[in-house]
Each structure stands twice: as C-alpha cells, then as structure tokens.
Amino acid sequence: MEQSDIFTVTLNPALDLATSATDIRPGPKLRCTAPKTDPGGGGINVSRAIRTLGGQSLPVVALGGAIGAQLRGLLEGEGIAPHVLEAPGETRQSLAVTDRRTGLQFRFVMPGPDWDAAATAAAMAACAAMAGQGAWIVLSGSQPPGVPDSFPLDLAAALAPGGARLAVDTSGPALRHVAMAEGAPAVPALLRFDNLEACELAGEKLPGVQGAGKFAASLVARGVAEAVIIACGADGSVLATREAVTHCRAARVPVVSKIGAGDSFVAAAVLSLARGEGLVEALHHGTAAACAAVMTPATRLCTAEDTARLLPECQIRPLMQHR
C-alpha cells in the first residue's frame, strides 16, 4: 500500500531489559529470570511497530558507546537500518521487572547522556534536511538532559518550509512547553499524551473522556497543535480537531503488559495518516493497535493480526461538534 515517507526521531533511546522475580521487596537478593533485551525509546518502538503493521519508516536515532552499538545491532537484527546521529555519551538502559507473585510490574528508567547546544543543533539540522513535502516526522519519547524544552516547537519551525508534518508524543517539561505555548510560528500537526499528563497540564482532575475531550479541544482552540489526542487508558482515546471531538472506545482485552501501548498507537495512527486516511481513521487504527499491544508480554509491541481483529471492536463516536 502506498504511503508518504515516515521518519521517527529518538534522541534518548534505551536498551530495554525485561525480567521477572518472585516477591519483590527491599533487602534480600532478588533472583531474576534471564533478561529479554530489546531496542527501546519512543521513536524506535514506533518504527518497529510500523514495520510490524506492514508500513515503512526510517528511524533517526542518537546512539553512543558500547550500549548504543548493541542497540543498533538489535535493530539491524530485526531488519531495520537506522539513520544514526552521534550521541554525546553512552546510550542509556532501562529495566522492567515483573513480580511473578502479584503480576505487578516495576519500571526503572535512566536519564541518558547530557546534550549540549552543538549536538542539539546537529540533530535538528539532520531532521530538517531529510524530511520533504508530505513526509511525517514522529518525535517520540523523552528528551535527553540538556536538550531545551522548546525542541519540539523548534523542530516544527525547522520542518515548516519543506512541508513536512510533525507528530509529537513526548512528556515532562517538553510536553508542558508545547501545551502552554502561545502564538508559536509553527506547531505540531498532531500532539498526543495520556490522561494523567492531561490532568497535570490542566491542573485538575479531568472527568472521564468528556473532560479529556474538552481539554483537548481547548488546546486546539488555542493553536497549540492542529489536532490533539489524549489516551484515556481502558476507555480508549479522544481526538480533538477544529471541527469536532471524537472518542474511540477501547476493545476489552486481557492486559499482560502496558509497555508499548502508546508507541503502538502512534505507529498505527501515523501510518494511517501517511496512507492518506483522515484523523478519525488514524484514531481508530491507533486505538486498535494500543489494545493489541497490552495483550503482549514484556516489551513486545502490537501484532498486525490482533490489530486487524480488534479494529471492529474499537467503536468510534462523536463527543462534540464545533460551530
């Protein structure tokens, strides 16, 4: 199936380790199972999921040191050849440990190397140079220390002359900078985050999908992004555009691990957009992929089969229309 170019950008990748132990508690040595190792980081996982779903993308990844070399090898072992940016230090690791007695999962995330202005500028220039008219750039995952909070909006401005479209799925201060910006010269075509982050940005608890939908609509009305998607966990996701707010209910599925659900959502949604479908169709495909992802163990992402099977169970409904 034809699609526009997709580039995923991961400035703070991680070598993901997943293991399990019985009765996790402080004090005694916890004997773990052999770790499962995966290449991780938002944009990397988006590219991996896009490939699983039958699409194509080029992951642009900042890598450094021995861990970076190992991560690159894992990607190439999956048939994915990344465009590598030189990171100013050793690539980080992250650790997920599941307690076999309770089923609870503990996730430990390291910060990554410190970036300076030169490394940030080089990454920005590389992204702007390779993205042409109609391409989708997916900026996904946390930012490494030293990269300014304004990076997503700076990247949107750098991409605007070439006609590329930017999807942002980030967190922390960078997300707050995007969501609180007023009158930026260029904004993301799509901004996605979850309901917990929405409550933090709003400074109050948002009641259900209606509350999330109203908050997403307020961001679009302020010109923060052309479209905003808020993930509401088991309730699915809401999409706000200038025309309407739409809710997609999540399918009822057994939850094995929530790792990778957001990245699977972004992969399916952006792939849908790159194939010429609209934002509501992207919301629909993204929700199905997120549901498929939570059914898989550890750091595994969605599968194409489960995503296709769950699509009819993820129901679209309008929440509000704008005049």
BAVOSE-13292 format. One record per residue (C-alpha): residue number from 1; x, y, z. Coordinates in nm, 2 decimals. Layout:
<atoms>
   n   east  north     up
 NUM      X      Y      Z
...
</atoms>
This chain:
<atoms>
   n   east  north     up
   1   0.00   0.00   0.00
   2   0.13   0.34  -0.09
   3   0.23   0.58   0.19
   4   0.42   0.90   0.24
   5   0.76   0.90   0.40
   6   0.77   0.85   0.78
   7   1.08   0.94   0.99
   8   1.08   0.87   1.36
   9   1.32   1.07   1.58
  10   1.46   0.92   1.90
  11   1.71   1.14   2.08
  12   1.71   0.94   2.41
  13   1.69   0.57   2.31
  14   1.74   0.29   2.56
  15   1.85  -0.07   2.57
  16   1.54  -0.22   2.73
  17   1.59  -0.51   2.97
  18   1.28  -0.71   3.09
  19   1.29  -0.98   3.36
  20   1.08  -1.12   3.65
  21   1.13  -1.22   4.01
  22   0.92  -1.36   4.29
  23   0.81  -1.14   4.58
  24   0.99  -0.81   4.50
  25   1.07  -0.64   4.83
  26   1.37  -0.45   4.98
  27   1.66  -0.63   5.15
  28   1.72  -0.98   5.01
  29   1.88  -1.06   4.67
  30   1.61  -1.10   4.41
  31   1.69  -1.39   4.17
  32   1.57  -1.28   3.83
  33   1.50  -1.47   3.51
  34   1.72  -1.43   3.21
  35   1.66  -1.08   3.08
  36   1.49  -1.02   2.74
  37   1.67  -0.74   2.56
  38   1.50  -0.51   2.31
  39   1.59  -0.18   2.14
  40   1.38   0.09   2.31
  41   1.28   0.45   2.30
  42   0.97   0.61   2.17
  43   1.06   0.66   1.81
  44   1.24   0.33   1.78
  45   0.93   0.15   1.90
  46   0.71   0.34   1.66
  47   0.93   0.24   1.37
  48   0.93  -0.13   1.49
  49   0.55  -0.12   1.52
  50   0.51   0.04   1.18
  51   0.72  -0.24   1.03
  52   0.50  -0.50   1.21
  53   0.19  -0.33   1.07
  54   0.32  -0.36   0.71
  55   0.45   0.00   0.67
  56   0.79   0.16   0.62
  57   0.97   0.42   0.82
  58   1.33   0.54   0.88
  59   1.43   0.56   1.25
  60   1.66   0.86   1.32
  61   1.84   0.75   1.64
  62   2.10   0.92   1.85
  63   2.34   0.64   1.97
  64   2.67   0.64   2.16
  65   2.91   0.40   2.32
  66   2.90   0.02   2.36
  67   2.53   0.02   2.46
  68   2.45   0.22   2.15
  69   2.64  -0.03   1.93
  70   2.44  -0.31   2.09
  71   2.11  -0.13   2.04
  72   2.20  -0.07   1.67
  73   2.28  -0.44   1.63
  74   1.94  -0.54   1.77
  75   1.77  -0.31   1.53
  76   1.96  -0.44   1.23
  77   1.89  -0.79   1.35
  78   1.52  -0.71   1.31
  79   1.58  -0.58   0.95
  80   1.57  -0.21   1.05
  81   1.86   0.01   0.93
  82   1.86   0.33   1.14
  83   2.00   0.67   1.04
  84   2.24   0.72   1.33
  85   2.31   1.05   1.49
  86   2.62   1.07   1.72
  87   2.50   1.10   2.08
  88   2.73   1.29   2.32
  89   2.77   1.00   2.56
  90   2.68   0.64   2.64
  91   2.32   0.53   2.54
  92   2.11   0.46   2.85
  93   1.94   0.14   2.97
  94   1.60   0.08   3.12
  95   1.48  -0.21   3.33
  96   1.13  -0.36   3.37
  97   1.08  -0.62   3.64
  98   0.76  -0.81   3.69
  99   0.67  -0.97   4.03
 100   0.55  -1.32   3.94
 101   0.36  -1.34   4.27
 102   0.14  -1.03   4.22
 103   0.18  -0.96   3.85
 104   0.28  -0.60   3.93
 105   0.55  -0.45   3.70
 106   0.83  -0.22   3.82
 107   0.99   0.01   3.56
 108   1.33   0.18   3.61
 109   1.42   0.44   3.36
 110   1.77   0.61   3.34
 111   1.82   0.97   3.22
 112   2.06   0.93   2.93
 113   2.37   1.14   2.84
 114   2.39   1.52   2.87
 115   2.35   1.71   2.54
 116   2.50   2.04   2.45
 117   2.38   2.31   2.20
 118   2.60   2.18   1.92
 119   2.46   1.82   1.95
 120   2.11   1.96   1.96
 121   2.16   2.18   1.65
 122   2.31   1.89   1.46
 123   2.01   1.67   1.53
 124   1.77   1.95   1.43
 125   1.96   2.01   1.10
 126   1.97   1.64   1.02
 127   1.59   1.60   1.07
 128   1.51   1.91   0.87
 129   1.74   1.81   0.58
 130   1.59   1.46   0.52
 131   1.21   1.54   0.55
 132   1.04   1.66   0.23
 133   0.69   1.77   0.13
 134   0.42   1.55   0.27
 135   0.65   1.35   0.50
 136   0.56   1.27   0.86
 137   0.82   1.32   1.13
 138   0.74   1.15   1.46
 139   0.92   1.29   1.76
 140   0.85   1.04   2.03
 141   0.99   0.96   2.38
 142   1.16   1.17   2.65
 143   1.43   1.43   2.57
 144   1.78   1.37   2.70
 145   1.92   1.61   2.96
 146   2.04   1.94   2.81
 147   1.80   1.94   2.51
 148   1.59   2.25   2.55
 149   1.22   2.22   2.63
 150   1.15   2.42   2.32
 151   1.29   2.14   2.09
 152   0.95   2.01   1.96
 153   0.84   2.36   1.86
 154   1.18   2.45   1.72
 155   1.17   2.13   1.51
 156   0.82   2.22   1.39
 157   0.95   2.56   1.27
 158   1.25   2.39   1.10
 159   1.03   2.15   0.91
 160   0.76   2.40   0.80
 161   0.95   2.54   0.49
 162   0.99   2.19   0.35
 163   0.62   2.09   0.40
 164   0.68   1.80   0.64
 165   0.42   1.73   0.92
 166   0.53   1.67   1.28
 167   0.36   1.44   1.53
 168   0.48   1.48   1.89
 169   0.45   1.22   2.17
 170   0.67   1.34   2.45
 171   0.65   1.40   2.82
 172   0.76   1.62   3.11
 173   0.88   1.98   3.06
 174   0.89   1.94   2.68
 175   0.53   1.85   2.67
 176   0.44   2.13   2.90
 177   0.63   2.38   2.68
 178   0.43   2.27   2.37
 179   0.09   2.27   2.56
 180   0.15   2.61   2.72
 181   0.29   2.78   2.41
 182   0.10   3.08   2.27
 183   0.15   3.22   1.92
 184   0.43   2.98   1.81
 185   0.52   3.03   1.45
 186   0.48   2.66   1.38
 187   0.31   2.39   1.58
 188   0.28   2.01   1.55
 189   0.02   1.86   1.32
 190  -0.06   1.61   1.59
 191   0.01   1.62   1.96
 192  -0.05   1.31   2.18
 193  -0.03   1.24   2.55
 194  -0.21   1.05   2.82
 195  -0.49   1.14   3.06
 196  -0.26   1.16   3.36
 197  -0.04   1.41   3.18
 198  -0.36   1.60   3.07
 199  -0.46   1.63   3.44
 200  -0.12   1.77   3.52
 201  -0.13   2.02   3.24
 202  -0.49   2.12   3.33
 203  -0.41   2.15   3.70
 204  -0.72   1.95   3.79
 205  -0.87   1.61   3.75
 206  -1.05   1.57   3.42
 207  -1.37   1.37   3.45
 208  -1.37   1.08   3.20
 209  -1.35   1.10   2.83
 210  -1.57   1.41   2.83
 211  -1.33   1.60   3.04
 212  -1.03   1.49   2.83
 213  -1.22   1.58   2.51
 214  -1.29   1.93   2.64
 215  -0.93   1.98   2.74
 216  -0.80   1.86   2.41
 217  -1.04   2.09   2.23
 218  -0.92   2.39   2.44
 219  -0.56   2.32   2.33
 220  -0.66   2.31   1.96
 221  -0.86   2.63   2.00
 222  -0.55   2.80   2.15
 223  -0.35   2.69   1.85
 224  -0.12   2.45   2.04
 225  -0.15   2.19   1.77
 226  -0.36   2.12   1.46
 227  -0.50   1.81   1.64
 228  -0.47   1.67   1.99
 229  -0.52   1.31   2.10
 230  -0.54   1.21   2.47
 231  -0.51   0.85   2.57
 232  -0.76   0.75   2.84
 233  -0.64   0.40   2.93
 234  -0.91   0.13   2.92
 235  -1.16   0.40   2.80
 236  -0.97   0.44   2.47
 237  -0.86   0.78   2.33
 238  -1.02   1.11   2.23
 239  -0.93   1.33   1.93
 240  -0.99   1.70   1.91
 241  -0.97   1.90   1.58
 242  -1.11   2.24   1.49
 243  -1.42   2.07   1.36
 244  -1.51   1.81   1.63
 245  -1.41   1.60   1.93
 246  -1.42   1.22   1.87
 247  -1.39   0.93   2.11
 248  -1.28   0.58   2.02
 249  -1.37   0.31   2.27
 250  -1.10   0.06   2.35
 251  -1.17  -0.31   2.29
 252  -1.20  -0.52   2.61
 253  -0.88  -0.73   2.61
 254  -0.67  -0.91   2.88
 255  -0.39  -0.68   2.99
 256  -0.05  -0.85   3.01
 257   0.18  -0.55   2.99
 258   0.11  -0.19   2.92
 259   0.46  -0.13   2.78
 260   0.45  -0.02   2.42
 261   0.08   0.06   2.40
 262   0.14   0.43   2.34
 263   0.41   0.37   2.08
 264   0.19   0.11   1.90
 265  -0.09   0.37   1.90
 266   0.13   0.63   1.74
 267   0.27   0.39   1.49
 268  -0.07   0.28   1.36
 269  -0.21   0.63   1.37
 270   0.07   0.79   1.17
 271   0.08   0.50   0.93
 272  -0.29   0.56   0.87
 273  -0.22   0.93   0.80
 274   0.07   0.85   0.58
 275  -0.16   0.63   0.37
 276  -0.39   0.92   0.31
 277  -0.66   0.84   0.57
 278  -0.81   1.10   0.79
 279  -0.76   1.18   1.16
 280  -1.06   0.98   1.27
 281  -0.94   0.68   1.09
 282  -0.60   0.73   1.24
 283  -0.76   0.74   1.59
 284  -0.94   0.42   1.51
 285  -0.63   0.23   1.39
 286  -0.42   0.37   1.68
 287  -0.67   0.25   1.94
 288  -0.68  -0.10   1.80
 289  -0.30  -0.12   1.79
 290  -0.28   0.00   2.16
 291  -0.53  -0.27   2.26
 292  -0.33  -0.53   2.07
 293  -0.01  -0.41   2.24
 294  -0.13  -0.46   2.60
 295  -0.20  -0.82   2.52
 296   0.16  -0.90   2.46
 297   0.42  -0.97   2.73
 298   0.72  -0.75   2.85
 299   0.84  -0.51   2.59
 300   0.66  -0.66   2.29
 301   0.45  -0.43   2.07
 302   0.13  -0.48   1.88
 303   0.08  -0.75   1.62
 304  -0.08  -0.69   1.28
 305  -0.32  -0.98   1.33
 306  -0.45  -0.86   1.67
 307  -0.47  -0.50   1.55
 308  -0.68  -0.60   1.25
 309  -0.90  -0.83   1.46
 310  -0.97  -0.57   1.73
 311  -1.04  -0.28   1.49
 312  -1.42  -0.36   1.47
 313  -1.44  -0.38   1.85
 314  -1.29  -0.03   1.89
 315  -1.60   0.19   1.83
 316  -1.60   0.55   1.71
 317  -1.85   0.80   1.85
 318  -1.87   1.18   1.83
 319  -1.84   1.37   2.16
 320  -1.90   1.73   2.04
 321  -1.91   1.93   1.72
 322  -1.77   2.28   1.68
 323  -1.96   2.55   1.50
</atoms>
